[in-house]
Amino acid sequence: MKFRAGIVCVYRSERASRSVAKAIGPDNMQAPKSMKISTRTVGRRVETTIEFDGRIETFLSTLDDLLACTQAAESMI
């Protein structure tokens, strides 16, 4: 089954959004071939899109991991 999710986080400054995007970016490189994850900054926003063709459990686990990494990055800034 195919799944797609978009996550948008808004920060107080462009610097903060770039820092968060940079912190979570390396995790995106380790995705399975059936998964596409892209993260970009648009001003004060960090926009992440996840597309996956596979089991919903894997998709939800990936979303959970991304949010945990985002929370960790936010706590450091």
GUSE-85198 format. One record per residue: residue number from 1; y, z, x of N, C-alpha, C, O in turn. Coordinates in steps of 0.2 Angstrom, whole numbers, plus 5000, padded with zeros to 4 digits. Atoms other than C-alpha are relative to their C-alpha. Layout:
// residues N
pos / nnorth / nup / neast / canorth / caup / caeast / cnorth / cup / ceast / onorth / oup / oeast
NUM / Y / Z / X / Y / Z / X / Y / Z / X / Y / Z / X
...
***
This chain:
// residues 77
pos / nnorth / nup / neast / canorth / caup / caeast / cnorth / cup / ceast / onorth / oup / oeast
1 / 4994 / 5000 / 5004 / 5000 / 5000 / 5000 / 5006 / 5000 / 5004 / 5006 / 5003 / 5010
2 / 4993 / 5001 / 4996 / 5018 / 4996 / 5006 / 5005 / 5006 / 4997 / 5006 / 5006 / 4991
3 / 4995 / 4995 / 5001 / 5031 / 5010 / 5007 / 5006 / 4998 / 5003 / 5006 / 4995 / 5009
4 / 4994 / 5001 / 4997 / 5049 / 5010 / 5011 / 5005 / 5006 / 4998 / 5005 / 5008 / 4992
5 / 4995 / 4995 / 5001 / 5062 / 5024 / 5013 / 5006 / 4999 / 5004 / 5006 / 4997 / 5010
6 / 4994 / 5000 / 4996 / 5080 / 5026 / 5018 / 5003 / 5007 / 5000 / 5003 / 5010 / 4995
7 / 4997 / 4993 / 5000 / 5088 / 5042 / 5024 / 5007 / 4999 / 5003 / 5008 / 4996 / 5008
8 / 4994 / 5000 / 4997 / 5106 / 5044 / 5027 / 5003 / 5007 / 5000 / 5003 / 5011 / 4996
9 / 4997 / 4993 / 4998 / 5114 / 5059 / 5035 / 5008 / 4999 / 5002 / 5009 / 4994 / 5006
10 / 4993 / 5001 / 4999 / 5133 / 5061 / 5036 / 5003 / 5006 / 5004 / 5001 / 5012 / 5002
11 / 4998 / 4995 / 4996 / 5141 / 5071 / 5050 / 5008 / 5000 / 5000 / 5012 / 4996 / 4998
12 / 4993 / 4999 / 4999 / 5159 / 5078 / 5054 / 5003 / 4995 / 5004 / 5009 / 4994 / 5003
13 / 4997 / 5005 / 4995 / 5162 / 5065 / 5068 / 4995 / 4995 / 5002 / 4989 / 4996 / 5001
14 / 5004 / 5005 / 4997 / 5156 / 5049 / 5075 / 4996 / 5002 / 5006 / 4990 / 5000 / 5007
15 / 5004 / 4997 / 4994 / 5151 / 5058 / 5091 / 4994 / 5004 / 4998 / 4989 / 5003 / 5001
16 / 5005 / 4996 / 5003 / 5140 / 5070 / 5081 / 4994 / 4995 / 4998 / 4988 / 4996 / 4999
17 / 5005 / 5005 / 5003 / 5131 / 5055 / 5072 / 4997 / 4996 / 5006 / 4991 / 4995 / 5005
18 / 5003 / 5003 / 4995 / 5129 / 5046 / 5088 / 4995 / 5004 / 5004 / 4990 / 5002 / 5006
19 / 5005 / 4995 / 4997 / 5121 / 5061 / 5096 / 4994 / 5001 / 4997 / 4988 / 5001 / 5000
20 / 5006 / 4999 / 5004 / 5109 / 5064 / 5082 / 4996 / 4993 / 5000 / 4990 / 4994 / 5001
21 / 5004 / 5007 / 5000 / 5104 / 5045 / 5082 / 4997 / 4999 / 5007 / 4991 / 4997 / 5007
22 / 5003 / 5001 / 4993 / 5101 / 5045 / 5101 / 4994 / 5005 / 5000 / 4989 / 5003 / 5004
23 / 5005 / 4995 / 5000 / 5091 / 5061 / 5099 / 4993 / 4998 / 4997 / 4988 / 4999 / 4999
24 / 5006 / 5002 / 5004 / 5079 / 5054 / 5086 / 4997 / 4993 / 5002 / 4992 / 4992 / 5000
25 / 5002 / 5006 / 4998 / 5078 / 5037 / 5093 / 4994 / 4999 / 5004 / 4990 / 4995 / 5002
26 / 5006 / 5001 / 4996 / 5065 / 5039 / 5106 / 4993 / 5001 / 4996 / 4988 / 4998 / 4997
27 / 5005 / 4999 / 5004 / 5053 / 5045 / 5092 / 4998 / 4993 / 4996 / 4992 / 4992 / 4995
28 / 5001 / 5007 / 5004 / 5055 / 5028 / 5083 / 4996 / 4995 / 5004 / 4992 / 4991 / 5001
29 / 5004 / 5005 / 4996 / 5047 / 5019 / 5098 / 4993 / 5001 / 5000 / 4989 / 4997 / 5002
30 / 5007 / 4998 / 5000 / 5030 / 5028 / 5096 / 4997 / 4998 / 4993 / 4991 / 5000 / 4992
31 / 5003 / 5001 / 5007 / 5027 / 5021 / 5078 / 4994 / 4995 / 5001 / 4994 / 4991 / 5005
32 / 5005 / 5005 / 5000 / 5011 / 5012 / 5074 / 5002 / 4993 / 4998 / 5008 / 4992 / 4996
33 / 4997 / 5007 / 5001 / 5012 / 4993 / 5073 / 5001 / 4999 / 4992 / 5005 / 4994 / 4991
34 / 5000 / 5001 / 5007 / 5010 / 4994 / 5054 / 5007 / 5004 / 4997 / 5008 / 5003 / 4991
35 / 4994 / 4996 / 5002 / 5026 / 5005 / 5053 / 5006 / 4997 / 5004 / 5006 / 4996 / 5010
36 / 4994 / 5002 / 4996 / 5044 / 4999 / 5057 / 5005 / 5006 / 4998 / 5007 / 5007 / 4992
37 / 4994 / 4995 / 5001 / 5058 / 5012 / 5059 / 5006 / 4998 / 5004 / 5005 / 4996 / 5010
38 / 4993 / 5002 / 4997 / 5076 / 5008 / 5063 / 5005 / 5005 / 4998 / 5005 / 5008 / 4992
39 / 4995 / 4995 / 5001 / 5090 / 5020 / 5065 / 5006 / 4997 / 5003 / 5006 / 4994 / 5009
40 / 4994 / 5003 / 4997 / 5108 / 5015 / 5067 / 5006 / 5005 / 4998 / 5005 / 5009 / 4993
41 / 4994 / 4996 / 5002 / 5125 / 5024 / 5066 / 5005 / 4995 / 4997 / 5006 / 4989 / 4999
42 / 4994 / 5003 / 5003 / 5139 / 5018 / 5055 / 5005 / 5005 / 4999 / 5005 / 5009 / 4994
43 / 4995 / 4995 / 5000 / 5154 / 5028 / 5058 / 4997 / 5007 / 5001 / 4994 / 5009 / 5006
44 / 5002 / 4993 / 5000 / 5150 / 5046 / 5054 / 4993 / 5001 / 4997 / 4990 / 5006 / 4996
45 / 5007 / 5000 / 5003 / 5133 / 5041 / 5046 / 4995 / 4998 / 5005 / 4995 / 4994 / 5009
46 / 5006 / 5002 / 4997 / 5116 / 5040 / 5053 / 4995 / 4997 / 4995 / 4993 / 5001 / 4990
47 / 5004 / 5003 / 5005 / 5105 / 5028 / 5043 / 4993 / 4998 / 5003 / 4993 / 4994 / 5008
48 / 5007 / 5002 / 4997 / 5086 / 5027 / 5046 / 4996 / 4997 / 4994 / 4996 / 4999 / 4988
49 / 5004 / 5003 / 5005 / 5075 / 5015 / 5037 / 4993 / 5000 / 5003 / 4991 / 4999 / 5008
50 / 5007 / 5000 / 4998 / 5056 / 5017 / 5037 / 4996 / 4995 / 4995 / 4997 / 4996 / 4989
51 / 5004 / 5004 / 5004 / 5044 / 5003 / 5031 / 4993 / 5001 / 5003 / 4992 / 5001 / 5009
52 / 5007 / 4999 / 4998 / 5025 / 5006 / 5032 / 4995 / 4997 / 4995 / 4996 / 4997 / 4989
53 / 5006 / 5003 / 5004 / 5009 / 4997 / 5026 / 4994 / 5004 / 5002 / 4991 / 5003 / 5007
54 / 5005 / 4996 / 4998 / 4996 / 5010 / 5025 / 4999 / 5006 / 4995 / 5001 / 5005 / 4989
55 / 5001 / 4994 / 5004 / 4991 / 5027 / 5018 / 5006 / 5004 / 4999 / 5010 / 5005 / 5003
56 / 4994 / 4997 / 5002 / 5004 / 5037 / 5009 / 5000 / 5007 / 5004 / 5006 / 5009 / 5005
57 / 5000 / 4994 / 4996 / 4999 / 5053 / 5019 / 5003 / 4999 / 5006 / 5007 / 5003 / 5009
58 / 4997 / 5001 / 4993 / 5004 / 5045 / 5035 / 5007 / 4999 / 4999 / 5011 / 5001 / 5003
59 / 4993 / 5001 / 5002 / 5020 / 5039 / 5027 / 5004 / 5006 / 4999 / 5009 / 5007 / 5002
60 / 4996 / 4994 / 5001 / 5025 / 5056 / 5021 / 5000 / 5005 / 5006 / 5005 / 5008 / 5007
61 / 5000 / 4996 / 4994 / 5020 / 5064 / 5037 / 5005 / 4998 / 5005 / 5009 / 5002 / 5009
62 / 4995 / 5003 / 4996 / 5031 / 5052 / 5046 / 5007 / 5002 / 4998 / 5012 / 5004 / 5002
63 / 4993 / 4998 / 5002 / 5046 / 5056 / 5035 / 5001 / 5008 / 5001 / 5007 / 5010 / 5003
64 / 4999 / 4993 / 4999 / 5043 / 5075 / 5037 / 5001 / 5001 / 5008 / 5006 / 5005 / 5009
65 / 4999 / 4999 / 4993 / 5042 / 5073 / 5056 / 5008 / 4997 / 5002 / 5011 / 5001 / 5006
66 / 4993 / 5002 / 4999 / 5059 / 5063 / 5056 / 5005 / 5005 / 4998 / 5010 / 5006 / 5001
67 / 4996 / 4995 / 5002 / 5067 / 5076 / 5046 / 5000 / 5006 / 5004 / 5006 / 5009 / 5005
68 / 5001 / 4994 / 4996 / 5061 / 5090 / 5057 / 5004 / 4998 / 5007 / 5007 / 5002 / 5009
69 / 4997 / 5002 / 4994 / 5067 / 5080 / 5072 / 5008 / 5000 / 4999 / 5012 / 5002 / 5004
70 / 4993 / 5000 / 5001 / 5084 / 5077 / 5064 / 5003 / 5007 / 4999 / 5008 / 5008 / 5002
71 / 4997 / 4993 / 5000 / 5086 / 5096 / 5060 / 5000 / 5003 / 5007 / 5005 / 5006 / 5008
72 / 5000 / 4997 / 4993 / 5082 / 5100 / 5078 / 5006 / 4997 / 5003 / 5010 / 5001 / 5007
73 / 4994 / 5003 / 4997 / 5095 / 5088 / 5084 / 5007 / 5003 / 4997 / 5011 / 5004 / 5001
74 / 4994 / 4997 / 5003 / 5108 / 5095 / 5072 / 5001 / 5007 / 5002 / 5007 / 5009 / 5003
75 / 4999 / 4994 / 4997 / 5105 / 5112 / 5078 / 5002 / 5001 / 5007 / 5005 / 5006 / 5009
76 / 4998 / 5000 / 4993 / 5109 / 5107 / 5095 / 5007 / 4998 / 5001 / 5010 / 4999 / 5006
77 / 4993 / 5002 / 5000 / 5126 / 5100 / 5091 / 5005 / 5005 / 4997 / 5011 / 5004 / 4997
***
